[in-house]
Amino acid sequence: MKTRTGGFPIGFIRGGLRDIKQIDAVIAWAKEHDLEVIDGIAAEEIPAVQAAGLRIGTIDLPGWRELISADSGKRTEAVASKAEFIRNNAVHGPINYLVVMAPEDPSLPRAKNFEFMVESYSALVPALEEARARISIEGYPAPGALCCTPETLRAFFKEVPSSVIGINFDPSHLVRMRIDYLRFLEEFASRVVHIHGKDTVLLTENFYEFGIEQPPTFAKPIRYGSVIWRYAIPGHGVVRWTEAFRILQEAGYQGCVSIELEDVNFTDSLADRQLGILQGARFLAGC
């Protein structure tokens, strides 16, 4: 299954099928439904996925918080261990490593954590280049997280300009932060190495009730969201996927798009999660 615009292969993040423990069963389900990509697998599962003729969107770089630690010794050890992990996986070919730039201590000044991040990832670049691997930064706005907005991404790319440092484009996070995701692509499309197929519903009626600056006093947040927004499968939110794919196509993007299932309407059972992945994928196939 591919997107209509750009012909980008469509797949899913394995966590959406967390009830299925064996990778062979996950692979069989993907192939049965014409899905071409699996994300979020363990390093030891890479050979099985590749042997099945499927693509791997990203795998997680373990222990990423250690790279943004105030402890210089811990940072040095983290760079060495991540470099070894990357070199060990080089035998499988180029790999995209997903990271969130979440610091070990989010209470520190953001500018200080930015310095730690620049130091660590600058030191990691040689191992990435040697392995033909890439970092795929997801802009999930965890507490203290960096590289979620144009401001810090732009600054980071200035300090660490290597092309092995890239972006995992997930418009759902940009929408919830009120950042223009299409303008974001116009600026950063050349840095995108992978896409998460996840959308966001804006609960605009609740903007009046709660505003956007304070937490609610009595209302309960929605799972995978808040009282004014929630994540959704592609097609159930506000993202203009065809336009996003057009910008990426014109920028020469050659990667994949993987459904990240965090939609409260499709998470109660394995059957629900499978339905959510397939509905999201089929929507993107028409975009």
C-alpha positions, 0 to 999 in steps of 0.5 A, a space after each residue: 500500500 502506497 500514498 497516491 501522492 509521492 508513492 510513499 510506502 505505508 506501514 505501521 508502528 509495531 506497538 499498535 499490535 502489542 498483543 501480538 508478541 511474535 514478529 513472524 505473526 506481525 509480519 504475516 498480518 502486514 503482508 496480508 493487508 498489503 502494508 509495506 513498513 514496520 516501525 518500532 521493532 527490536 534490533 534482533 527482529 530486523 533480519 526477519 522483517 527484511 527477509 520478508 521484503 518489508 521496509 523498516 521505517 525507524 527503530 528506537 535509539 535506546 536510552 536517548 535521555 542519557 545523551 542529554 544529561 548534566 553529567 559529562 561522564 554519563 554523556 560520554 558513556 552514552 555516546 560510546 554505547 549508542 555508537 556501538 549499537 549503531 555500528 552493530 546494526 550497520 550490517 543490516 544496511 542504513 537504519 533510521 534511529 528514532 529519538 525524542 530530545 527529552 533531557 534527563 533533567 527537564 528542570 534545568 534551563 533549556 539553553 543548558 540542556 541544548 548545549 548538552 544535546 549539541 555536544 552529544 549528537 556532534 560526537 555521535 555523527 561519525 558513527 552515524 556517517 560510518 554506518 550510513 544511518 540517520 537520527 530521526 527526531 520526533 518532536 513530541 513535546 515531552 517535559 523539557 523536550 527540545 527540537 519540537 519547534 522550528 526555533 530549536 530545530 533551526 538552532 540545532 541544525 546550525 550547530 550540527 549540520 550533518 545530513 545524518 541528523 533528520 526529522 521524523 515528521 509527525 504533524 499531530 504534535 505540530 497541530 496540538 502546539 498550534 504550529 503551521 505544519 505545512 509551513 514547517 514542511 516548507 522550511 524543513 522538508 529536506 530534513 525529513 527522513 520518516 513520517 508518522 501517520 497520526 492526526 489531531 482533532 481540535 476540540 474547538 468548542 472546548 477552547 471557550 470553556 478552558 482556554 489553552 493556558 491553564 489545565 481544567 479544574 474539573 474536566 478529565 483529559 481524554 486519553 491520548 489528548 487533553 480537553 482541547 485536542 486529541 490524537 486521531 488516525 489520519 483522516 479523522 483530524 485536521 491535517 491536509 495529508 495530500 498537501 503535506 505529501 506534495 511538499 515532501 515529494 517536491 523536496 525529494 523525500 524517498 522514505 515511508 509513512 507509518 501509522 502511529 495508533 494513538 486514537 482513543 476510538 481504536 484502542 480498546 482491543 486488538 481488533 479495534 487497533 487493527 481496524 484503526 491501522 487499516 483505516 488510517 492506511 487506506 485513507 493515506 493511500 488515497 492522499 
